[in-house]
Amino acid sequence: QISRIIDNGHGYVVDGDVYFSVPSLGDYGSLSGRKQDDNRAGERVTVDERKRDPADFALWKAKKEGEPFWESPWGQGRPGW
């Protein structure tokens, strides 16, 4: 499914991590009724400077030492959630 998201222009790869591009989906947040302007990036965690937009979120995270991992088209890693 992540490959389809990338192929449809809603995801991108950075150093083995895969991010969902929130601005690529014009009605993102409509299901929850939230507006992107109401979100405050960096409130809970530091914003990863490699992301194209602070609202983007990880779909897949590259392997880190000591963490469980699986093989993927983007290298060894784990789901981003």
Sequence and secondary structure as in RCSB ss.txt:
>XXXX:A:sequence
QISRIIDNGHGYVVDGDVYFSVPSLGDYGSLSGRKQDDNRAGERVTVDERKRDPADFALWKAKKEGEPFWESPWG
QGRPGW
>XXXX:A:secstr
 HHHHHHTTSEEEETTEEEE GGGSTTTTTTTT  GGG  TTSSS   TTSSSTT EEEEEE  TTS  B  TT 
SEEE  
